Amino acid sequence: MYAHQIMARKVLSTTPDSAILDAANIMLQHRVSGLPVVDPDGTLVGIITEGDFLHRSEIGTGRKRNWLMTFILGPGKWAEDYVLEHGRKVSEIMTREPVTVAEDAPLTTVVGLMEKNNVKRLPVVRDGKLVGIITRSNLLRTVASLARNVPAPTENDDQIRRRILDEIERNAWCPLGLSVIVRDGIAHLSGVITESRFRNAAIVAAENVPGVREVHDHLCWGDSFSGFYLKSPDDQELEKQVH
């Protein structure tokens, strides 16, 4: 999937000359954490977020300074902070040259940019013009939509079994001696794992195969050095019920 397929096209925005009070009210009214800043022709020139309101003189949260930091950073940094703490226009406190993404960028790029830059909102641009925005909520809605639209499975048990094996065996965490049995869409996984994370990965892999209604875990944990092993939590619970 690509950015243009999940982005919001109706984007709330503000302008560089707008008062920060107006921008804050828009954010509060519409419950958004940030606003793109655009000039009169729609070119993206910045972004203003909740973080820009953290250190403000009105609420007494301006950055504390001492002579050592002033000496190291110089008076220029002090002046820059003063503007951020006392500025009245959006242009005075906004982040300039914000991180953006193109319409045709794959979602892997979108997520990578969000993670790398620790941002919650990613403006989508075309030739510098704002055309949309992607938030973490957009990604969440996309996941939920795809989960709802999973096609009804047509595979029989043998086909489901083969799909599970193909999915698990191509990974480095594949359990040793993996065995998969499927009956009426219920998958039974057997084998030996050396780490609990391998168990979780194998179960998730099976759960995601179309046609699987339920996964039963029979994977044993084993120590290759001592020969010690533990049955799966499911099998241990079953033994308790029997005895």
N, C-alpha and C positions, 0 to 999 in steps of 0.2 A: 504494500500500500504506500501511497505518497501523501505528502503534506496537504495538497489541495483536496484530497478526499476526506479528510477529517477536520480541517480547519473551520473555525467560525468566520463567516463572511461578513456578518453585520458586526462591526467592531466599534466599541465605545472608544473615543479618543479625546484628546485635548490639544491645545495649541501652546506654543512657547510663551505667548504673551498672556495666557490665562492666569488668573490668581490661583495660588496653591489651595486656597480655601475652596474655590469652585471645584478644582480637581478632586480634593478630598471628599467633598459632598457627593460627587458623581460616584466615586468608589464606594462610599458608604451606602448610597441609595441603591446601587445595582449589585452590591456585594461582590465586588471584584478586587483583586489584590494589586492591580496596576493598570496603567493606561498608556498606550502608545502616544507619542507626541508628534504631530504632523504639522507641516507648514501649509499655507493656503492652497498649494497645488497637490497636496496629498503625499508629499515626500516625507518619509519617516526621518525625524531628526533626533529622536530620543525616546526615553521611556521613564515614567515616574511610577514608583511602587511604594508599598507600605514602608519598606525599609528606609526610604528617603525622609520619613517623618519621625524616625526614632530619636535623632539628636536635634531637638528643637529648643530654642530659647523660651518659647511660650510655656513649656512644661518642665523647664529646668533640667533638661537632659543633655545639655551641650557637653562636648568632650572636655575632660579635665586636662589641663596642660601644666607642665613644669618647665623649669629653665633648661633641664637636660634635653628633653624632647624638642624644645624650641631650638636649641643649639644644633641638634642633630638634623632635624628636618628643615630648619630655617623658617623665617617669618612668612614665607610664601605659602607654606602649608597651613599656617595659622590663619592667614587671610582667606584661603580657600575654604577652610572649615567654617569660618565666620559667615561666609555667604550661604553655605548649606544650612546653617543653623538659624539665620535671620532672613533669608531671601523670601520675597513675597510673590515672585513670578515663577511659573513652572520652569522656565528656561534656566533659572538660577539654581535649582536643586535637582533637576532631572539628570539621568545618566545619558551622556552623549555617546553616539556610535554604539547602540545596543547590539547584542547578539541577535542575528536574524537568520532566516532560512528561506530558501527558494521554494516556489510552488511545487516543483518537480522533485524535490528532495525525498528520498525514501524515509520511512519512519525510523529506520535504524539511525539515520543521520539526525533526525529530530530528537530522538531520545538521547543520543550521544552528546548533542549540544546542551541539552537540559542538564544532564548529569555533570558534564565537564565544567559548566559555568554556574551550576547551582541556581538555575532560574526556573520559575514556575510558569512563566508566560513567554512564548516565543513568537514575535511578529513574523508574518509571512510577507515577503516583498516580491515585486516584479519591477525590474528596472528602478529600484529605489523607492517605488511607491508602495504604500501599505495596501495589501489586498485581503488580509485575513490575520487570524491569530490562533495559535494552538496553546492550550493549557493542559495541565495534567488531567483535568476533568474531561477534556476531549478524548484523551487516550483511554480513560476509564470507560466512557460511553461507547467507544469503539470496541473495546474488549467485551463489554456486556452485550452489545449488538451482535457481534460475531458468535458469542456463546449461544444466543437465542436462535440464531439462524443456522445451526449445524444441521445438515440434511439428514433425513431418516436413513439409518444404515440398511444396506441390502446384503451385506456379506454374511456368509454362514460361519459356523464356529471355526472351521479349518482356515478360512480366509482371515478371520480375526486373529487367530493364533499366529499365522504367518506375519501379519502386520505388527503384532506385538514383538515377535522375535526380531524382525527387521529393525524396528525402532530401537530396541534395547541393545542388540548386538553390535551396532555401529558406534557405540560409545565406550570410552575407556573404563567406565565404571560398571560395565556389564558383569553381573554376578558369575562366579565360576560354576560350570556345570549347569547353566541356566536351563530350566525346563518349564514349559508353559502348556497348560491344559485349559481348554475353553469348553464349557458346557452351557448351552442356552444363554450365551452372552456373559457368563460368569467366568472370570479368568483366575486361574490358580498359578501363582508364581513360586517356583522352587529353585534352589541353588544355594551357593555359599557366598556371603559378602564379608568383607574385611573392615567395613566402615558403615556406620548407621546412615550416613548420607547417601550411600549407594542404594539402600533399601528405599528411601524416600523417592529417589530419582526413578527407580524401576517401577514403583507403584504409580507415580505420576505419568510415566510413559505409557503404561497400560491403560490408565484411566482416560487418556486422550485419544485412544484408538476408537474410531466410530464403531458402534455396535457393542462395546463393553458396557455392561450394566453394573457390574460390581467386580472388585478385585480382592481376592483372598491371598494374604501374605503368608507363605511358607518358607521364606528365605531365612536360612540359618546364618548366624554370625560365627565366623571361625578364625582361630589364630593359627597361622601356618607354622609357627615355631613350636608351640606347645601342644598343638593338636586339640586344644580346648575349643568347644563350640557351644553355642546357645541356640535354642529353638526360637522361632519368631514369636513376638508378643501375642499374635493371634493363636498360635499353636499352644503356647503356655497357658493362655486363658482357657482354651478348650480342654486341656488336661485337668485344670482345676475344676471345671464343671463336671467332668467325667468322674473324678475322684471325690 
